[in-house]
Amino acid sequence: MVRFGTYRYWGHSRLWQLDHWVAGLLIPLAIWVLINGVDDLVIDCAAAVTWLTGCGKPPPTEAELDAAPPKRMAIFVALWHEHRVIQKMLDNNISRLRYPTYDFFVGAYPNDAPTLAAIREAMKRYPQVHLSVCPHDGPTSKADCLNWIYQRMLLYEEEHDVRFDMILTHDAEDLIDPDALRWINYYAQEHDMVQIPVLALPTPLREISHGVYCDEFAEYQFKDMVARQWMGGFIPSNGVGTGFSRRALEMLAERHSNRIFEPGCLTEDYENGFRIHAMGLSQRFIPIHFRFGRPIATREYFPRKFGAAVRQRSRWVLGITLQSWEHHGFSESMRYIYWFWRDRKGVVGNLVTPLTNLVYLYGVATLAWAESTGHAWGLAREASGISPFVATGLSIQGLHVAFRSWCSWRVYGLRFACGVPVRVVAGNWINCFATCRAIWTYGNARIRGRPLRWVKTEHAYPSRSALLPDRKRLGEILAGSGWISPAQLEEALASQPPGRRLGEHLIDLAFITDQDLYAALALQNHLELGKPEPEQVSPHITRTLPASVARKWRVLPFRVAAGEIYLAGAELPGEEMQNDIRRFCSLEIRFRLVTPVEFEELAAEYLVVKGEAEAIEY
């Protein structure tokens, strides 16, 4: 009995000491939570005012977008080890963009041979794609690569006697909205920098790390950017989907020794947003508008694993907080101090917030224990004097989470938005580890006197499924292109048997031919069309797949170039088909659509019919 009593005394004593120390931490944490919450509340209120009052010009109509004189645009894409995605990016965007005059200038380094080969392969198909090779090995920084792309553009202008009016920046994983250039062109009539929204593509709920990006970018584009613009702050470029007028870039070149993009900065997009505003040039962020069932925005996949997310966000912390602080300090004019504070507070907040989460959980646990046992112990008693202070800060944070949930719901739906509270906590820990990594990287580079290098993030380009919302129906393409009349389309839809595909039914009715159908399917799915020429077919490559697999899926490998294997097939490439093919070949797949007759001609000439083909490793 004595031992039990001693144990109880010792346990209560230790708990009291722990609660006492945690309560001591709670005071500065509560102050930080309150200050940070009030800061966020200012932005929340400003955004609410813009939503309720509809401040600014209404969004342009389709007629107004069409009426704006089209400016010639150059799209810059800086690359380092992006050979797996750059061709898909160019293929999909060039086939989808609804704009008359644009060119892609794609930059790479001499020591990145696979990426150079992929760009050169794309240049064979698209005359509007141009290669810019940096004069030195990489990686250096994205800004350095962009500066050399700009020089390549100037050389192209001299050679072809043209002039680009707008320069856009994009990354190798970007899915550009089909109407993005039209919107940028419209607002560029009055502004020198135009930023179109950037939103993450949806992923399954189980992918928590990527879900954090979905929530944060939805909130940032819906709320923070519009509030920032309404309050007169500078608009930081998002790095992609940003259009700069030629005048703005020439002024940057003149003021910064031809370094349009600061080569020593890892977040040159943020830096240029500040520089352009400081020069007195007009900026415009285009709020999210929904047209044709989709938000007008640049879409992409962000890192989907915890470690990759930490690496990418460490670059953001390095550039926006640490490097920006080094370059500017707080010596800028008073109108920027608030925005510098807001952009840099994360270096403290990212470290403090997880600790706040732990203290909150401990407080809930001790309160529940005290209630269940009837003992007057627990953090609740120790912190009772500041409980109103804590409650105010937590209430503001709760309102902030509600705002984020609303923004996420607008883009991704109610079911996805219900997971925001969980992803807020996950995001706190990702940001904490990213900040620790950034501080270590920055300090180590400064101590050793080394420059900060381009932090590589693995990119994945969206699959065909991500393009389906923008894809026209087959009947619309056939009727719109004149293959059939609207009356014939209505007749076919009315008489289409269950389970019969529309294209096959139209052939049965003799309204179209096989060639017409496959031409429309190629347009619908952004695929190359037609039987490859004999000089394009390598007999060695045609034996890559076993004959049974090739016959099963009606595909024939015929070429390997720039890290991709080219397949000619009579069926659209589904996920099951591609997964089966990847069992025999690890290269990226590029598909070419051929008619059934054309496939049989290829099969008769190249497919092994006796036995199985020898598997070739790639």
N, C-alpha and C positions, 0 to 999 in steps of 0.2 A: 504494500500500500504506500509505503514511503517512497519506494522507487517510482511508482506511478505518479505520485504527486510531484516528485522532483522532475520527472519527465514533462509533466504538464507545465510546470513553472519554467523549465528551460525552453520549451517550445513557444510559450507565450512571450517570453523575454526576447527570443530571437525574432519572432514575428514582429514584435513591437519595434525592434531596431531596424528591421528591413522596411517596415511601413514608414518609419521616421525618415529613413534615407530616400525612399521613393517619393514621399511627400515633399522633401526638399528639392528633388528634381522636378516635381510637378509644377512648382511656381514658375521657373523660367520657361518650361515647356508650354505652360498655359499662356504666358505672355506672348510667346512666339506664335502659337496657334491663333490667338486673338488678333495679333498684328497682321499675320498672313491672311486670316479670314476677312478682316476689314478691307485689305487690299483687293482680294478677290471679289468682295462684295461691291466695290466701286465699279469693277469691270462688269459684274453681273447686272448692276443697275443701268450702266451706260448701254449695254446690249439690249436690255429690256426696253429702254426708251426708243432705241432705233426700231425694234420690232413693233412696238405699239404705235409709234407715230409715222412709221414708214419714211424716215428721213432719207433725203437724197432722191435722185431721179429714179423713176420706175424702170424695171428691166426692159431692154429693147425688145421690140416685136421682131418676128421673122423678116418682115418687110424692111424694118430699120437696119437689121443686120445685113441684108442683101444690098441695101442702098449705100452703105459705107464704101467709099473707094478702096479697093484692096491694096494694101501695102505689100511690097515684096519682103518676105520673111526668110531669115536664116535661122535654122534650128541647130544649136550647138549640143553635142553629146560627147562628154569626156569619158574615156574608158581606161580601165586597167584590169586585165584578165576577165573580160566580158565576152569571150568568144562563144560561149554557150547560149547567150541570150540576145546579142545585138542583131542577128539576122531576123529573129522572130519579131523583135521590136520594130525594125524597119518594115518588114513585110506587113504586119498588122496595121501599123499606123499609116503607111503610105496608101494602103488599100481602103482605109476608112475616112481619112481626112477630107472634109468637104470645104476645100479652099483652093483657089486657082494658082497662086504663085508662092511657092516655098521650096527651099533646098535644105538638105541635111548636111552639116559639116561635122564629121565624126573624127575625133582625135584619139590617137594611140601612141604608144612608145616603141622605139626600134627594138627593144628587148622583149616585146610581147608579140612574138610571131603568130600564135594562133589567132589573136584578135585582129592583127593586120590582115591575115588571110581571110577571115570572116568578112571584114569590111570590103576587101577587094572583090570577094564573091558577090556581095550585095551590089557593088557598083556595076557589075555586069548586067544586072537586071534593072537597075533604076538609074537613069541619067541624072536625077536630082540628088544623088548621094555622092559626097566628095570626101576623100581621105585627107586628114591632116596628121603628119608624123612629127612628133616633137623632136627637136634636134639633139636630145640627150636621153639617156636611159631613164626609166622610171622604176618605182613610182616617185614622183615629187609631191605635188599636191594637185587637187582637182583644179584649183585656181590657175596654177601654172599651165596645166594642159589647156584650159579654156583660153588663156592668153595666146597660146600658139595657134589655136583654132581660129581666133580672131585675125591673126596675121595671115593665115591661109585664106580666109575669106577676102581680105584686102587684095591678095594676089589674084584670086579668082575674078574679082571685080575688074582688075586691070586687064586680065587676059580676055574677058568676055564683054567688056564695056557695059557693065550693069552696076546697079547700086542697090543694096539692101536697106530697107527703111526701118525694119524691126529685127532685133536679135532675141531669140527665145532660148532658154536653157532647159534641157531635159536630161534624164538618166536612162540607162540601158534597160531598166525594168518598167518604164512608164507606159501606161495605156492612155494615150492622149484622146480626149473626147473628140468625136468627129466634128463638132462645131466649135472647139476651143479657139482655133485661130480666127474664126469669124467674130467671136466675142472679144478677143484681145484686139483685133483690128478695129472694132467699133469704138472701144474705149480709148484706143491709142490716138484717136482724133484729137483728144483734149489732154491726154496724160503721157508723161515720159516713162513711166514704169507702170505696168499692169500685171497684177497677180491673179491668176485664176485659182480657184480652190483646189486643194489636194486632199484626197480621201483614200483610206486603205480599202482594199477589196475585202469583202466578207469572207471569213473562214469559219470552220466549225467551232462551237462553243468550247470544246475541250482545248483549243489552242489559246490558252490564257495570255501568253506573251503578245501574240499578234492582236488579240482582242483589246489589249491596253492601247495599242496604236489606233485601232478603230475608234475607241472612245475619245482619246485625247485629240486626234485630228478632227473628229466631228465637232467637238467642243471648241477647239481653237478656230476652226473655219467659220462656225456658226456664230460664235460669241466674241472671242478675244479679238479677232481681226477687225470685225465691224465696229467694236467698241473703240479699238485703237484708232481707227480711221476717224470716227465721229469725234473723239477727244483731241484730234490733232497730232497724234504721235506718228513717228516714222513707221512705215510698213516694211518689215523685214521680208526679203524674198524667201520663198519656201525652197529655193534651189531648183525646183522644177515648175513648169507652167508659168514662168516669169517672162514677160516681154519687156525689153528695153528699147527705147527709141534710139535712133542713130545719134541724135544730138546728145543724149545722156552719156552714151559710151565714149563719144569723142571728148566730152568735157571731163569725164573720168580719166581718159588717157592723158589729156593735157595737164591735169592737176596732180596726177600720181605717176609721172614719168613713164607713161605708156603701160602701166600695170593696171589694166581695167579691172581685173579681178586680183585681189591682194594675194600674191603667191605664198606668203608666209602664214596665211590664215587658213585654218581647217574649215571654217564656216564663212566662206567668201560671199555666200548669198546674204547672210545677215549683215555683213559689213557693207555690201553695196546698197542694201536698203537704207542704211543709215547715211551713207555718203550722198546718195541721190537726194534725200530729203534735206541734208545739210546744204546742198548746192542750190536749194530753193526750187527744185524741179517738182512737178506735180506727180503724185502717186495715186494709184487707184487699186483697191482690192475689190474684186467682183464677188459679192455675197453669193451663197449657194442658192441656185434657182433650179427647180425641177422642170424639165422639158422632156416630152416624149417618154415619160415614165422613168427618167433617170436624172440624177443630179449632174449639172454641167460642171465637171471637175476632172482633173487628172487622177487616174486610179493606179494603184500599184500594190504589190505585196511588200510588206515590211518584214524584218527578221521574225521568224516564227518560233525560234528557240530562245531560251533564257540567255544563254551565253552570247549569241549573236546580237540580241537586243542590247545587252550590256555594252558590247563593243561599239555598236553604232551610237548609242546615247553618250558614251564617254567622249566621242568626237564632238557631239553637240555641246557638252559641258566644257570641253577644252576650248572650243572656238568662241561660244557665246559668252561664257563667264570669264574664264581665265585669260584667254588671248585678248578679248575685247577690253577687259580691265587693264591689261598691260598696254594696249594701244591708246586707249582714251582716258582711263582713270575716271575721276569725277570732275575733270577740269572743263568739260563741255558746258555749253550754256544751260541755264536753269530749266529750259523747256525739255531737255533730254534727261535730266537727273531721275525723274520718276520712272521713265521707261528703262533706263539702265538699271535702276534698283529692281524693277519688276523682272527684267530678263536675267539678272545675276543673282537674285536671292536664292535660286535653286541650289547654289553651291553650299548654302547652309541648310536650307529647307530639306534637301534630299537626304542629308545625314540625320537631321533631327526627326523627321516624320516617322521612320520606323521605330525609333525609340518611343515616340509618343504612342504609337500603336501598342507597343508592349506594355507601357505604363497603364494605358487604358484597359487592356485585357487583364492585367494584374489587379487593377482596382475593382473591376467587375467580379473577378474571382474571389477576392477577399471580402467584398460586400456580400456575395452569396454565401460564403462560409460563415460570416458573422451572423447573417440572418438565420441560417439553418441551425447554428449551435447556441445562439442567444448570447454570445460573448461580445463584449464591446471593443473588439479588436478590428483591425482592418484599415485599409487605406482611407476608407470613407471618413473615419473619425479623425485621423491625422490631418486630412485635407479639408476638413469641414469649413475652415475659415475662408477658403478661396473657392468653394464649390460654385458660387454664382459666376465667378470669373471663368471657371472651367466650362460651366454650362453654356455661357454666352459664346465662347469660342467654338464649342462643339456644335452648337445650334447653327452658327454661320457655316461651318464646314458641312453640316448636313444639308443646308440649302444649296451649297455649291455642288454637292454630289447629285442633288435633285436636278440642277441645271444640266449637269453632264449627262444624266440619264435621259433627259428630254432631248438633248442634241443627238445622242446615240440612237434613240428611238426614231427620230426623223429620218435617219439614213438607213438603219439596219433593222428596224422593227421592234415591237414591244418585247418579244421573247429575248432577243439579244440584249436589250436595254436592262432587263431584270438582273443581268449579271454584273452591272456596273459596280455595285459596292464591293464585290469580291475582287474585281479587276483593279479597283482603286488601291486596295491593299497590295496586290501583286505589283502594281506599278510603282508603289512606294519603295519596295525592295529592289526592283530593277534599277530605279534611279539612284538608290543608295549605293549599290555596287558600282554603277557606272561612274558616279561622282568620285568614289574612292579610287577607281582605276584612272580617272582623268587627273586627279591630284597627283597620284604616283607618277603617271606618264609625264605630266608637265614638269614636276619637280626634278625627275631624273634627267629629262632633256636639258633643263636649264643648268643643272649641276655639271653635266658632262659637256655642255656647250654644243649640243646636237640639235639640228632642226627637227620639227615635228613633221612626220611623214603622213601620207595619205593612209587613213585607217580603212582597210579593205573590208567591205561587207559583202557576203555572198548574196547574189541576186537570183531570183527565180522569175521568169517571165510568165504572165498569166496564160493558162491553157485556153483552148477553144471555148470551154464552158463559161469562162469569164466574158466572152464576147457575145454570148447568145442573146442578152437583152437588147443589143443593138442590131441583131441580124434581122433582115427583112424576110418575110415569108416567101416561099418559092413561087406561089401564085402571083404575088405582087411584082416580083422580078420579071416573070414571064410576060405579064400584061404590060408592065411599065416599059419593058424593052421592045415591045412590039411583036413578040413571038406568038402571042395569042391576043384575042380581043377581050375586053371586059365581059362581053356576053358569053364567050366561050368559057371563060373562067367560072362564071356563075353556073353555067350548064354542067361543067365538070364537077364542081363542088356539090351540086344537087344530086348528081347521079353516081358519085363515088361510092363503091362498095365498101363495107366495113373491112378493115385490115389491109386494104389496097392503098399503096402510096399514091399521092396525087400525081407525081411525075409519070409513074407507070400507067395510071388511068388516062392521062392526057395522050400518051402514046397509043394506047388501045383505041382511043377515039380518033386517032389520026390527026390530032390538032398540032402536034409537034413531032420532031424526030429525036432519035437518041442524041444526036449532036446538039440539038437545041437544049435538051434537058441537061446534059452535062455542062454546057456552057453556062446555064443558069445556076447550077449547083456550084460551079467554080466561083462565080460571082458572089453567091450567097455565103460561101465558106472561106473566101479569100485564099483560094488555092490556084496554083498554076494548072494550066489545062493543055492537054494534047500529048500525043505519043512522042517520046524523045527521039531526036535524030540519031542515026546509027553511030556517028562519031561521039555522041554523048554517052553511049552505053559501053561499059567495061565488062566483058564476059567474065572476068575474074570476080567482079563484085556481084554479078547475078547469081553466083553460087553461095552467097553469104547465108541465105536462109535455106533450110531443108525444103525440097520440092513440095512435100506435103503441107508445110506451113504456108508456103507461097500460094499453093492452090486453094487452101482453106480460106485465106483472106483475100485472094485474087490480087496479090501485090507482087511486084518484081523489083528488087534492088537493082539499080543500074549505075550508080555513081557515088563516090565519096569525095568530098571537098570541104575544106575549112572546118573539119571536125563534125561534119554532118553526113548522114547517109540519105541518098535520094531514093524514094520509092515511087513507082508508077502503079496505080491501082484503080480498080473500077468501083470500089466501095468507099464511102466516106470514112476517114480514120477515126474510129471510136476508141475509147479508153481500153476496152478488152483487147482489141486488135493490137494497139501499141504495147500493152503489157506483155502480150505473147511474143511479139517481135523482139522486145528488149531482152528476152531470155537468150537470144542468139547474138545480139549486137548492142553494145553499150553507147554507141554514138547517138547524137541528137537526130531525130527523124524529120526529114523534109518531104512532104507528100506532093505528088503530082497526079491529078485526076485524068484518067483516060476512059474512053467508052468501053463497054464489054467487048466489042469487036476488036478494038485496038489492043486490049489486054490479051485476047486470045492470039493475036498475031505475034505479040512479044513472047508469050508463053511457048508458042510453037517453035520459035527461033532460039530461045535462050534457056527455058526451064529444063532441068534434068528430069527425064521421064522414067528412066530405069534406075531404081534405087534412090537413095537419099543423097542430097548434095553434102559435100564436106563442110562442116561448120568452120567458118573463118573468124578468128578472134579480132575484135576491134575495140 
